[in-house]
Amino acid sequence: MVTVLKREKETTGSLLRRFSKKVQQSKILLKARTLNVRSRPKSKTKKKKDALRRVTKRKEYDRLRKLGKEV
């Protein structure tokens, strides 16, 4: 929780600016936005397709690495 106390002779505008800066630094809004948006779960075919793509990329990377063409 973010708390900001008003200083002596501080305007409400500067108090609000300090408060909003503290809220942004604490990443509370970022967490709230990610919790607010819910993504749909991937289908089985999409999961399989992604996994297959990862496997083939890894094999190609290993093959090129053995040939000395990839660092």
N, CA, C and O atoms as a Tripos MOL2 file, in Angstrom:
@<TRIPOS>MOLECULE
protein
  284   283    71     0     0
PROTEIN
NO_CHARGES

@<TRIPOS>ATOM
      1 N           0.8340   -1.1670    0.0000 N.3       1 MET1
      2 CA          0.0000    0.0000    0.0000 C.3       1 MET1
      3 C           0.8830    1.2360    0.0000 C.2       1 MET1
      4 O           1.9030    1.2870    0.6880 O.2       1 MET1
      5 N           0.4860    2.2170   -0.7690 N.am      2 VAL2
      6 CA          1.2610    3.4470   -0.9150 C.3       2 VAL2
      7 C           0.6540    4.5210   -0.0300 C.2       2 VAL2
      8 O          -0.5500    4.7750   -0.0820 O.2       2 VAL2
      9 N           1.4940    5.1510    0.7830 N.am      3 THR3
     10 CA          1.0220    6.2540    1.6230 C.3       3 THR3
     11 C           1.8990    7.4730    1.3770 C.2       3 THR3
     12 O           3.1210    7.3660    1.2780 O.2       3 THR3
     13 N           1.2660    8.6150    1.2810 N.am      4 VAL4
     14 CA          1.9760    9.8740    1.0880 C.3       4 VAL4
     15 C           1.3770   10.8790    2.0560 C.2       4 VAL4
     16 O           0.1680   11.1130    2.0490 O.2       4 VAL4
     17 N           2.2220   11.4720    2.8850 N.am      5 LEU5
     18 CA          1.7680   12.4790    3.8310 C.3       5 LEU5
     19 C           2.0310   13.8670    3.2770 C.2       5 LEU5
     20 O           3.0440   14.1060    2.6210 O.2       5 LEU5
     21 N           1.1170   14.7720    3.5460 N.am      6 LYS6
     22 CA          1.2460   16.1390    3.0520 C.3       6 LYS6
     23 C           2.3110   16.8730    3.8610 C.2       6 LYS6
     24 O           2.3020   16.8560    5.0910 O.2       6 LYS6
     25 N           3.2210   17.5110    3.1490 N.am      7 ARG7
     26 CA          4.2790   18.2850    3.8010 C.3       7 ARG7
     27 C           3.7800   19.6920    4.1050 C.2       7 ARG7
     28 O           2.7150   20.1050    3.6470 O.2       7 ARG7
     29 N           4.5740   20.4150    4.8870 N.am      8 GLU8
     30 CA          4.2100   21.7950    5.2070 C.3       8 GLU8
     31 C           4.2340   22.6460    3.9450 C.2       8 GLU8
     32 O           5.1590   22.5470    3.1380 O.2       8 GLU8
     33 N           3.2240   23.4730    3.7790 N.am      9 LYS9
     34 CA          3.1090   24.4110    2.6620 C.3       9 LYS9
     35 C           3.1790   23.7040    1.3010 C.2       9 LYS9
     36 O           3.7050   24.2650    0.3390 O.2       9 LYS9
     37 N           2.6570   22.4920    1.2190 N.am     10 GLU10
     38 CA          2.6550   21.7590   -0.0510 C.3      10 GLU10
     39 C           1.2720   21.8700   -0.6810 C.2      10 GLU10
     40 O           0.2550   21.7220   -0.0040 O.2      10 GLU10
     41 N           1.2470   22.1260   -1.9520 N.am     11 THR11
     42 CA         -0.0300   22.2340   -2.6480 C.3      11 THR11
     43 C          -0.5870   20.8400   -2.9190 C.2      11 THR11
     44 O           0.1390   19.8460   -2.9210 O.2      11 THR11
     45 N          -1.8940   20.8000   -3.1460 N.am     12 THR12
     46 CA         -2.5090   19.4940   -3.4320 C.3      12 THR12
     47 C          -2.0470   18.9480   -4.7730 C.2      12 THR12
     48 O          -2.0020   17.7330   -4.9630 O.2      12 THR12
     49 N          -1.7040   19.8290   -5.7030 N.am     13 GLY13
     50 CA         -1.2110   19.3850   -7.0110 C.3      13 GLY13
     51 C           0.1010   18.6290   -6.8780 C.2      13 GLY13
     52 O           0.2810   17.5690   -7.4770 O.2      13 GLY13
     53 N           1.0220   19.1850   -6.0830 N.am     14 SER14
     54 CA          2.3110   18.5100   -5.9050 C.3      14 SER14
     55 C           2.1500   17.2350   -5.0830 C.2      14 SER14
     56 O           2.8810   16.2650   -5.2850 O.2      14 SER14
     57 N           1.2050   17.2370   -4.1660 N.am     15 LEU15
     58 CA          0.9260   16.0250   -3.3900 C.3      15 LEU15
     59 C           0.4070   14.9150   -4.3050 C.2      15 LEU15
     60 O           0.8210   13.7610   -4.2000 O.2      15 LEU15
     61 N          -0.5050   15.2880   -5.2020 N.am     16 LEU16
     62 CA         -1.0260   14.3010   -6.1540 C.3      16 LEU16
     63 C           0.0670   13.7900   -7.0810 C.2      16 LEU16
     64 O           0.0980   12.6040   -7.4080 O.2      16 LEU16
     65 N           0.9660   14.6790   -7.5090 N.am     17 ARG17
     66 CA          2.0730   14.2620   -8.3650 C.3      17 ARG17
     67 C           2.9850   13.2660   -7.6500 C.2      17 ARG17
     68 O           3.3970   12.2630   -8.2320 O.2      17 ARG17
     69 N           3.2950   13.5490   -6.3950 N.am     18 ARG18
     70 CA          4.1350   12.6290   -5.6180 C.3      18 ARG18
     71 C           3.4450   11.2860   -5.4340 C.2      18 ARG18
     72 O           4.0780   10.2360   -5.5390 O.2      18 ARG18
     73 N           2.1410   11.3250   -5.1570 N.am     19 PHE19
     74 CA          1.3830   10.0950   -4.9620 C.3      19 PHE19
     75 C           1.3690    9.2480   -6.2370 C.2      19 PHE19
     76 O           1.6080    8.0410   -6.1930 O.2      19 PHE19
     77 N           1.0880    9.8900   -7.3630 N.am     20 SER20
     78 CA          1.0220    9.1230   -8.6150 C.3      20 SER20
     79 C           2.3920    8.5570   -8.9730 C.2      20 SER20
     80 O           2.4810    7.4570   -9.5190 O.2      20 SER20
     81 N           3.4510    9.2890   -8.6750 N.am     21 LYS21
     82 CA          4.7990    8.7880   -8.9290 C.3      21 LYS21
     83 C           5.0950    7.5610   -8.0640 C.2      21 LYS21
     84 O           5.6840    6.5910   -8.5400 O.2      21 LYS21
     85 N           4.6860    7.6070   -6.7960 N.am     22 LYS22
     86 CA          4.8930    6.4600   -5.9010 C.3      22 LYS22
     87 C           4.1110    5.2440   -6.3800 C.2      22 LYS22
     88 O           4.6070    4.1180   -6.3310 O.2      22 LYS22
     89 N           2.8810    5.4780   -6.8440 N.am     23 VAL23
     90 CA          2.0490    4.3710   -7.3380 C.3      23 VAL23
     91 C           2.7010    3.7310   -8.5550 C.2      23 VAL23
     92 O           2.7280    2.5060   -8.6700 O.2      23 VAL23
     93 N           3.2260    4.5480   -9.4650 N.am     24 GLN24
     94 CA          3.8860    4.0080  -10.6520 C.3      24 GLN24
     95 C           5.1470    3.2420  -10.2840 C.2      24 GLN24
     96 O           5.4310    2.2080  -10.8890 O.2      24 GLN24
     97 N           5.9010    3.7170   -9.3190 N.am     25 GLN25
     98 CA          7.1270    3.0380   -8.9150 C.3      25 GLN25
     99 C           6.8380    1.7210   -8.2070 C.2      25 GLN25
    100 O           7.6440    0.7930   -8.2800 O.2      25 GLN25
    101 N           5.6980    1.6250   -7.5210 N.am     26 SER26
    102 CA          5.3760    0.3970   -6.8030 C.3      26 SER26
    103 C           4.7850   -0.6720   -7.7180 C.2      26 SER26
    104 O           4.6140   -1.8130   -7.2900 O.2      26 SER26
    105 N           4.4680   -0.3270   -8.9740 N.am     27 LYS27
    106 CA          3.9380   -1.2460   -9.9890 C.3      27 LYS27
    107 C           2.5880   -1.8470   -9.6150 C.2      27 LYS27
    108 O           2.2550   -2.9460  -10.0570 O.2      27 LYS27
    109 N           1.8170   -1.1390   -8.8100 N.am     28 ILE28
    110 CA          0.4850   -1.6020   -8.4320 C.3      28 ILE28
    111 C          -0.4430   -1.5810   -9.6370 C.2      28 ILE28
    112 O          -1.2130   -2.5180   -9.8480 O.2      28 ILE28
    113 N          -0.3730   -0.5160  -10.4280 N.am     29 LEU29
    114 CA         -1.2410   -0.4060  -11.6020 C.3      29 LEU29
    115 C          -0.9300   -1.4940  -12.6280 C.2      29 LEU29
    116 O          -1.8360   -2.0280  -13.2690 O.2      29 LEU29
    117 N           0.3450   -1.8160  -12.7790 N.am     30 LEU30
    118 CA          0.7330   -2.8590  -13.7280 C.3      30 LEU30
    119 C           0.1350   -4.2000  -13.3360 C.2      30 LEU30
    120 O          -0.3640   -4.9400  -14.1840 O.2      30 LEU30
    121 N           0.1890   -4.5110  -12.0390 N.am     31 LYS31
    122 CA         -0.4000   -5.7630  -11.5560 C.3      31 LYS31
    123 C          -1.9160   -5.7740  -11.7600 C.2      31 LYS31
    124 O          -2.4870   -6.7810  -12.1790 O.2      31 LYS31
    125 N          -2.5540   -4.6590  -11.4640 N.am     32 ALA32
    126 CA         -4.0070   -4.5790  -11.6040 C.3      32 ALA32
    127 C          -4.4310   -4.7400  -13.0590 C.2      32 ALA32
    128 O          -5.4390   -5.3860  -13.3460 O.2      32 ALA32
    129 N          -3.6680   -4.1570  -13.9740 N.am     33 ARG33
    130 CA         -4.0120   -4.2750  -15.3920 C.3      33 ARG33
    131 C          -3.8390   -5.7040  -15.8850 C.2      33 ARG33
    132 O          -4.6560   -6.1880  -16.6690 O.2      33 ARG33
    133 N          -2.7930   -6.3840  -15.4400 N.am     34 THR34
    134 CA         -2.5930   -7.7650  -15.8830 C.3      34 THR34
    135 C          -3.6540   -8.6840  -15.2950 C.2      34 THR34
    136 O          -4.0600   -9.6470  -15.9450 O.2      34 THR34
    137 N          -4.1090   -8.4050  -14.0810 N.am     35 LEU35
    138 CA         -5.1580   -9.2250  -13.4910 C.3      35 LEU35
    139 C          -6.5130   -8.9360  -14.1170 C.2      35 LEU35
    140 O          -7.3830   -9.8050  -14.1490 O.2      35 LEU35
    141 N          -6.6930   -7.7240  -14.6100 N.am     36 ASN36
    142 CA         -7.9600   -7.3230  -15.1950 C.3      36 ASN36
    143 C          -8.2040   -7.9930  -16.5490 C.2      36 ASN36
    144 O          -9.3410   -8.3180  -16.8910 O.2      36 ASN36
    145 N          -7.1350   -8.1970  -17.3130 N.am     37 VAL37
    146 CA         -7.2510   -8.7960  -18.6390 C.3      37 VAL37
    147 C          -6.9590  -10.2780  -18.5280 C.2      37 VAL37
    148 O          -5.8930  -10.6770  -18.0580 O.2      37 VAL37
    149 N          -7.9100  -11.0950  -18.9620 N.am     38 ARG38
    150 CA         -7.7380  -12.5410  -18.8660 C.3      38 ARG38
    151 C          -7.5950  -13.0870  -20.2810 C.2      38 ARG38
    152 O          -8.4430  -12.8490  -21.1410 O.2      38 ARG38
    153 N          -6.5190  -13.8180  -20.5070 N.am     39 SER39
    154 CA         -6.3080  -14.3720  -21.8390 C.3      39 SER39
    155 C          -6.9570  -15.7470  -21.9380 C.2      39 SER39
    156 O          -7.0660  -16.4700  -20.9480 O.2      39 SER39
    157 N          -7.3780  -16.0910  -23.1320 N.am     40 ARG40
    158 CA         -8.0140  -17.3790  -23.3550 C.3      40 ARG40
    159 C          -6.9540  -18.4790  -23.3500 C.2      40 ARG40
    160 O          -5.8360  -18.2520  -23.8140 O.2      40 ARG40
    161 N          -7.2780  -19.6580  -22.8390 N.am     41 PRO41
    162 CA         -6.2970  -20.7430  -22.8540 C.3      41 PRO41
    163 C          -6.0570  -21.2350  -24.2770 C.2      41 PRO41
    164 O          -6.9510  -21.1880  -25.1220 O.2      41 PRO41
    165 N          -4.8430  -21.7060  -24.5280 N.am     42 LYS42
    166 CA         -4.4970  -22.1910  -25.8580 C.3      42 LYS42
    167 C          -5.1640  -23.5310  -26.1210 C.2      42 LYS42
    168 O          -5.3580  -24.3330  -25.2070 O.2      42 LYS42
    169 N          -5.5080  -23.7600  -27.3690 N.am     43 SER43
    170 CA         -6.1070  -25.0390  -27.7440 C.3      43 SER43
    171 C          -5.0060  -26.1060  -27.8130 C.2      43 SER43
    172 O          -3.8190  -25.7830  -27.8450 O.2      43 SER43
    173 N          -5.4130  -27.3700  -27.8360 N.am     44 LYS44
    174 CA         -4.4420  -28.4640  -27.8800 C.3      44 LYS44
    175 C          -3.6020  -28.4060  -29.1520 C.2      44 LYS44
    176 O          -2.3910  -28.6220  -29.1150 O.2      44 LYS44
    177 N          -4.2520  -28.1120  -30.2740 N.am     45 THR45
    178 CA         -3.5060  -28.0660  -31.5320 C.3      45 THR45
    179 C          -2.4850  -26.9320  -31.5340 C.2      45 THR45
    180 O          -1.3810  -27.0920  -32.0540 O.2      45 THR45
    181 N          -2.8470  -25.7950  -30.9600 N.am     46 LYS46
    182 CA         -1.9240  -24.6630  -30.8830 C.3      46 LYS46
    183 C          -0.7360  -25.0110  -29.9840 C.2      46 LYS46
    184 O           0.4030  -24.6740  -30.3070 O.2      46 LYS46
    185 N          -0.9960  -25.6830  -28.8570 N.am     47 LYS47
    186 CA          0.0890  -26.0930  -27.9640 C.3      47 LYS47
    187 C           1.0330  -27.0530  -28.6670 C.2      47 LYS47
    188 O           2.2520  -26.9200  -28.5630 O.2      47 LYS47
    189 N           0.4630  -28.0330  -29.3940 N.am     48 LYS48
    190 CA          1.2830  -29.0120  -30.1060 C.3      48 LYS48
    191 C           2.1090  -28.3370  -31.1950 C.2      48 LYS48
    192 O           3.2850  -28.6530  -31.3780 O.2      48 LYS48
    193 N           1.4920  -27.4140  -31.9090 N.am     49 LYS49
    194 CA          2.1750  -26.7120  -32.9860 C.3      49 LYS49
    195 C           3.3460  -25.8910  -32.4400 C.2      49 LYS49
    196 O           4.4300  -25.8900  -33.0250 O.2      49 LYS49
    197 N           3.1330  -25.2020  -31.3330 N.am     50 ASP50
    198 CA          4.1970  -24.4120  -30.7100 C.3      50 ASP50
    199 C           5.3300  -25.2920  -30.2120 C.2      50 ASP50
    200 O           6.5040  -24.9610  -30.3790 O.2      50 ASP50
    201 N           4.9740  -26.4150  -29.5990 N.am     51 ALA51
    202 CA          5.9870  -27.3320  -29.0880 C.3      51 ALA51
    203 C           6.8120  -27.9090  -30.2370 C.2      51 ALA51
    204 O           8.0340  -28.0120  -30.1360 O.2      51 ALA51
    205 N           6.1470  -28.2820  -31.3260 N.am     52 LEU52
    206 CA          6.8440  -28.8270  -32.4860 C.3      52 LEU52
    207 C           7.7850  -27.7930  -33.0870 C.2      52 LEU52
    208 O           8.8980  -28.1200  -33.4980 O.2      52 LEU52
    209 N           7.3330  -26.5500  -33.1360 N.am     53 ARG53
    210 CA          8.1830  -25.4780  -33.6590 C.3      53 ARG53
    211 C           9.4290  -25.2900  -32.7980 C.2      53 ARG53
    212 O          10.5270  -25.0990  -33.3200 O.2      53 ARG53
    213 N           9.2560  -25.3460  -31.4830 N.am     54 ARG54
    214 CA         10.4060  -25.2130  -30.5810 C.3      54 ARG54
    215 C          11.3950  -26.3540  -30.7770 C.2      54 ARG54
    216 O          12.6060  -26.1330  -30.7970 O.2      54 ARG54
    217 N          10.8800  -27.5750  -30.9230 N.am     55 VAL55
    218 CA         11.7490  -28.7390  -31.0910 C.3      55 VAL55
    219 C          12.5350  -28.6400  -32.3910 C.2      55 VAL55
    220 O          13.7390  -28.8940  -32.4110 O.2      55 VAL55
    221 N          11.8620  -28.2730  -33.4720 N.am     56 THR56
    222 CA         12.5560  -28.1780  -34.7530 C.3      56 THR56
    223 C          13.5910  -27.0550  -34.7520 C.2      56 THR56
    224 O          14.6660  -27.2080  -35.3320 O.2      56 THR56
    225 N          13.2790  -25.9360  -34.1110 N.am     57 LYS57
    226 CA         14.2550  -24.8450  -34.0150 C.3      57 LYS57
    227 C          15.4790  -25.2820  -33.2220 C.2      57 LYS57
    228 O          16.6130  -24.9620  -33.5790 O.2      57 LYS57
    229 N          15.2350  -26.0130  -32.1480 N.am     58 ARG58
    230 CA         16.3420  -26.4740  -31.3100 C.3      58 ARG58
    231 C          17.2310  -27.4510  -32.0790 C.2      58 ARG58
    232 O          18.4570  -27.3830  -31.9830 O.2      58 ARG58
    233 N          16.6200  -28.3560  -32.8380 N.am     59 LYS59
    234 CA         17.4010  -29.3140  -33.6360 C.3      59 LYS59
    235 C          18.2400  -28.5880  -34.6840 C.2      59 LYS59
    236 O          19.4090  -28.9110  -34.8890 O.2      59 LYS59
    237 N          17.6390  -27.6190  -35.3340 N.am     60 GLU60
    238 CA         18.3680  -26.8570  -36.3520 C.3      60 GLU60
    239 C          19.5220  -26.0860  -35.7270 C.2      60 GLU60
    240 O          20.6090  -26.0260  -36.3010 O.2      60 GLU60
    241 N          19.2980  -25.5000  -34.5690 N.am     61 TYR61
    242 CA         20.3470  -24.7720  -33.8570 C.3      61 TYR61
    243 C          21.4910  -25.7070  -33.4890 C.2      61 TYR61
    244 O          22.6590  -25.3670  -33.6820 O.2      61 TYR61
    245 N          21.1620  -26.8820  -32.9600 N.am     62 ASP62
    246 CA         22.1950  -27.8490  -32.5880 C.3      62 ASP62
    247 C          22.9760  -28.3170  -33.8140 C.2      62 ASP62
    248 O          24.1950  -28.4740  -33.7470 O.2      62 ASP62
    249 N          22.2800  -28.5420  -34.9420 N.am     63 ARG63
    250 CA         22.9420  -28.9920  -36.1670 C.3      63 ARG63
    251 C          23.9240  -27.9260  -36.6560 C.2      63 ARG63
    252 O          25.0570  -28.2430  -37.0190 O.2      63 ARG63
    253 N          23.4910  -26.6690  -36.6650 N.am     64 LEU64
    254 CA         24.3820  -25.5950  -37.1030 C.3      64 LEU64
    255 C          25.5490  -25.4020  -36.1400 C.2      64 LEU64
    256 O          26.6550  -25.0550  -36.5520 O.2      64 LEU64
    257 N          25.2980  -25.6260  -34.8800 N.am     65 ARG65
    258 CA         26.3630  -25.4690  -33.8890 C.3      65 ARG65
    259 C          27.4390  -26.5310  -34.0750 C.2      65 ARG65
    260 O          28.6280  -26.2440  -33.9370 O.2      65 ARG65
    261 N          27.0240  -27.7630  -34.3900 N.am     66 LYS66
    262 CA         27.9770  -28.8360  -34.6360 C.3      66 LYS66
    263 C          28.8140  -28.5480  -35.8840 C.2      66 LYS66
    264 O          29.9900  -28.9050  -35.9420 O.2      66 LYS66
    265 N          28.2040  -27.8980  -36.8820 N.am     67 LEU67
    266 CA         28.9270  -27.5650  -38.1000 C.3      67 LEU67
    267 C          29.8410  -26.3500  -37.9050 C.2      67 LEU67
    268 O          30.7010  -26.0770  -38.7420 O.2      67 LEU67
    269 N          29.6510  -25.6270  -36.8050 N.am     68 GLY68
    270 CA         30.4790  -24.4680  -36.5130 C.3      68 GLY68
    271 C          29.9810  -23.1940  -37.1650 C.2      68 GLY68
    272 O          30.7130  -22.2080  -37.2540 O.2      68 GLY68
    273 N          28.7460  -23.2100  -37.6190 N.am     69 LYS69
    274 CA         28.2030  -22.0300  -38.2900 C.3      69 LYS69
    275 C          27.4020  -21.1430  -37.3450 C.2      69 LYS69
    276 O          27.1060  -19.9990  -37.6870 O.2      69 LYS69
    277 N          27.0510  -21.6340  -36.1820 N.am     70 GLU70
    278 CA         26.2640  -20.8800  -35.2110 C.3      70 GLU70
    279 C          27.0340  -20.8180  -33.8990 C.2      70 GLU70
    280 O          27.5920  -21.8170  -33.4460 O.2      70 GLU70
    281 N          27.0570  -19.6540  -33.3050 N.am     71 VAL71
    282 CA         27.7980  -19.4990  -32.0470 C.3      71 VAL71
    283 C          26.8870  -19.7160  -30.8830 C.2      71 VAL71
    284 O          27.3210  -19.6290  -29.7340 O.2      71 VAL71
@<TRIPOS>BOND
     1     1     2 1
     2     2     3 1
     3     3     4 2
     4     3     5 am
     5     5     6 1
     6     6     7 1
     7     7     8 2
     8     7     9 am
     9     9    10 1
    10    10    11 1
    11    11    12 2
    12    11    13 am
    13    13    14 1
    14    14    15 1
    15    15    16 2
    16    15    17 am
    17    17    18 1
    18    18    19 1
    19    19    20 2
    20    19    21 am
    21    21    22 1
    22    22    23 1
    23    23    24 2
    24    23    25 am
    25    25    26 1
    26    26    27 1
    27    27    28 2
    28    27    29 am
    29    29    30 1
    30    30    31 1
    31    31    32 2
    32    31    33 am
    33    33    34 1
    34    34    35 1
    35    35    36 2
    36    35    37 am
    37    37    38 1
    38    38    39 1
    39    39    40 2
    40    39    41 am
    41    41    42 1
    42    42    43 1
    43    43    44 2
    44    43    45 am
    45    45    46 1
    46    46    47 1
    47    47    48 2
    48    47    49 am
    49    49    50 1
    50    50    51 1
    51    51    52 2
    52    51    53 am
    53    53    54 1
    54    54    55 1
    55    55    56 2
    56    55    57 am
    57    57    58 1
    58    58    59 1
    59    59    60 2
    60    59    61 am
    61    61    62 1
    62    62    63 1
    63    63    64 2
    64    63    65 am
    65    65    66 1
    66    66    67 1
    67    67    68 2
    68    67    69 am
    69    69    70 1
    70    70    71 1
    71    71    72 2
    72    71    73 am
    73    73    74 1
    74    74    75 1
    75    75    76 2
    76    75    77 am
    77    77    78 1
    78    78    79 1
    79    79    80 2
    80    79    81 am
    81    81    82 1
    82    82    83 1
    83    83    84 2
    84    83    85 am
    85    85    86 1
    86    86    87 1
    87    87    88 2
    88    87    89 am
    89    89    90 1
    90    90    91 1
    91    91    92 2
    92    91    93 am
    93    93    94 1
    94    94    95 1
    95    95    96 2
    96    95    97 am
    97    97    98 1
    98    98    99 1
    99    99   100 2
   100    99   101 am
   101   101   102 1
   102   102   103 1
   103   103   104 2
   104   103   105 am
   105   105   106 1
   106   106   107 1
   107   107   108 2
   108   107   109 am
   109   109   110 1
   110   110   111 1
   111   111   112 2
   112   111   113 am
   113   113   114 1
   114   114   115 1
   115   115   116 2
   116   115   117 am
   117   117   118 1
   118   118   119 1
   119   119   120 2
   120   119   121 am
   121   121   122 1
   122   122   123 1
   123   123   124 2
   124   123   125 am
   125   125   126 1
   126   126   127 1
   127   127   128 2
   128   127   129 am
   129   129   130 1
   130   130   131 1
   131   131   132 2
   132   131   133 am
   133   133   134 1
   134   134   135 1
   135   135   136 2
   136   135   137 am
   137   137   138 1
   138   138   139 1
   139   139   140 2
   140   139   141 am
   141   141   142 1
   142   142   143 1
   143   143   144 2
   144   143   145 am
   145   145   146 1
   146   146   147 1
   147   147   148 2
   148   147   149 am
   149   149   150 1
   150   150   151 1
   151   151   152 2
   152   151   153 am
   153   153   154 1
   154   154   155 1
   155   155   156 2
   156   155   157 am
   157   157   158 1
   158   158   159 1
   159   159   160 2
   160   159   161 am
   161   161   162 1
   162   162   163 1
   163   163   164 2
   164   163   165 am
   165   165   166 1
   166   166   167 1
   167   167   168 2
   168   167   169 am
   169   169   170 1
   170   170   171 1
   171   171   172 2
   172   171   173 am
   173   173   174 1
   174   174   175 1
   175   175   176 2
   176   175   177 am
   177   177   178 1
   178   178   179 1
   179   179   180 2
   180   179   181 am
   181   181   182 1
   182   182   183 1
   183   183   184 2
   184   183   185 am
   185   185   186 1
   186   186   187 1
   187   187   188 2
   188   187   189 am
   189   189   190 1
   190   190   191 1
   191   191   192 2
   192   191   193 am
   193   193   194 1
   194   194   195 1
   195   195   196 2
   196   195   197 am
   197   197   198 1
   198   198   199 1
   199   199   200 2
   200   199   201 am
   201   201   202 1
   202   202   203 1
   203   203   204 2
   204   203   205 am
   205   205   206 1
   206   206   207 1
   207   207   208 2
   208   207   209 am
   209   209   210 1
   210   210   211 1
   211   211   212 2
   212   211   213 am
   213   213   214 1
   214   214   215 1
   215   215   216 2
   216   215   217 am
   217   217   218 1
   218   218   219 1
   219   219   220 2
   220   219   221 am
   221   221   222 1
   222   222   223 1
   223   223   224 2
   224   223   225 am
   225   225   226 1
   226   226   227 1
   227   227   228 2
   228   227   229 am
   229   229   230 1
   230   230   231 1
   231   231   232 2
   232   231   233 am
   233   233   234 1
   234   234   235 1
   235   235   236 2
   236   235   237 am
   237   237   238 1
   238   238   239 1
   239   239   240 2
   240   239   241 am
   241   241   242 1
   242   242   243 1
   243   243   244 2
   244   243   245 am
   245   245   246 1
   246   246   247 1
   247   247   248 2
   248   247   249 am
   249   249   250 1
   250   250   251 1
   251   251   252 2
   252   251   253 am
   253   253   254 1
   254   254   255 1
   255   255   256 2
   256   255   257 am
   257   257   258 1
   258   258   259 1
   259   259   260 2
   260   259   261 am
   261   261   262 1
   262   262   263 1
   263   263   264 2
   264   263   265 am
   265   265   266 1
   266   266   267 1
   267   267   268 2
   268   267   269 am
   269   269   270 1
   270   270   271 1
   271   271   272 2
   272   271   273 am
   273   273   274 1
   274   274   275 1
   275   275   276 2
   276   275   277 am
   277   277   278 1
   278   278   279 1
   279   279   280 2
   280   279   281 am
   281   281   282 1
   282   282   283 1
   283   283   284 2
@<TRIPOS>SUBSTRUCTURE
     1 MET1         2 RESIDUE 1 A MET
     2 VAL2         6 RESIDUE 1 A VAL
     3 THR3        10 RESIDUE 1 A THR
     4 VAL4        14 RESIDUE 1 A VAL
     5 LEU5        18 RESIDUE 1 A LEU
     6 LYS6        22 RESIDUE 1 A LYS
     7 ARG7        26 RESIDUE 1 A ARG
     8 GLU8        30 RESIDUE 1 A GLU
     9 LYS9        34 RESIDUE 1 A LYS
    10 GLU10       38 RESIDUE 1 A GLU
    11 THR11       42 RESIDUE 1 A THR
    12 THR12       46 RESIDUE 1 A THR
    13 GLY13       50 RESIDUE 1 A GLY
    14 SER14       54 RESIDUE 1 A SER
    15 LEU15       58 RESIDUE 1 A LEU
    16 LEU16       62 RESIDUE 1 A LEU
    17 ARG17       66 RESIDUE 1 A ARG
    18 ARG18       70 RESIDUE 1 A ARG
    19 PHE19       74 RESIDUE 1 A PHE
    20 SER20       78 RESIDUE 1 A SER
    21 LYS21       82 RESIDUE 1 A LYS
    22 LYS22       86 RESIDUE 1 A LYS
    23 VAL23       90 RESIDUE 1 A VAL
    24 GLN24       94 RESIDUE 1 A GLN
    25 GLN25       98 RESIDUE 1 A GLN
    26 SER26      102 RESIDUE 1 A SER
    27 LYS27      106 RESIDUE 1 A LYS
    28 ILE28      110 RESIDUE 1 A ILE
    29 LEU29      114 RESIDUE 1 A LEU
    30 LEU30      118 RESIDUE 1 A LEU
    31 LYS31      122 RESIDUE 1 A LYS
    32 ALA32      126 RESIDUE 1 A ALA
    33 ARG33      130 RESIDUE 1 A ARG
    34 THR34      134 RESIDUE 1 A THR
    35 LEU35      138 RESIDUE 1 A LEU
    36 ASN36      142 RESIDUE 1 A ASN
    37 VAL37      146 RESIDUE 1 A VAL
    38 ARG38      150 RESIDUE 1 A ARG
    39 SER39      154 RESIDUE 1 A SER
    40 ARG40      158 RESIDUE 1 A ARG
    41 PRO41      162 RESIDUE 1 A PRO
    42 LYS42      166 RESIDUE 1 A LYS
    43 SER43      170 RESIDUE 1 A SER
    44 LYS44      174 RESIDUE 1 A LYS
    45 THR45      178 RESIDUE 1 A THR
    46 LYS46      182 RESIDUE 1 A LYS
    47 LYS47      186 RESIDUE 1 A LYS
    48 LYS48      190 RESIDUE 1 A LYS
    49 LYS49      194 RESIDUE 1 A LYS
    50 ASP50      198 RESIDUE 1 A ASP
    51 ALA51      202 RESIDUE 1 A ALA
    52 LEU52      206 RESIDUE 1 A LEU
    53 ARG53      210 RESIDUE 1 A ARG
    54 ARG54      214 RESIDUE 1 A ARG
    55 VAL55      218 RESIDUE 1 A VAL
    56 THR56      222 RESIDUE 1 A THR
    57 LYS57      226 RESIDUE 1 A LYS
    58 ARG58      230 RESIDUE 1 A ARG
    59 LYS59      234 RESIDUE 1 A LYS
    60 GLU60      238 RESIDUE 1 A GLU
    61 TYR61      242 RESIDUE 1 A TYR
    62 ASP62      246 RESIDUE 1 A ASP
    63 ARG63      250 RESIDUE 1 A ARG
    64 LEU64      254 RESIDUE 1 A LEU
    65 ARG65      258 RESIDUE 1 A ARG
    66 LYS66      262 RESIDUE 1 A LYS
    67 LEU67      266 RESIDUE 1 A LEU
    68 GLY68      270 RESIDUE 1 A GLY
    69 LYS69      274 RESIDUE 1 A LYS
    70 GLU70      278 RESIDUE 1 A GLU
    71 VAL71      282 RESIDUE 1 A VAL
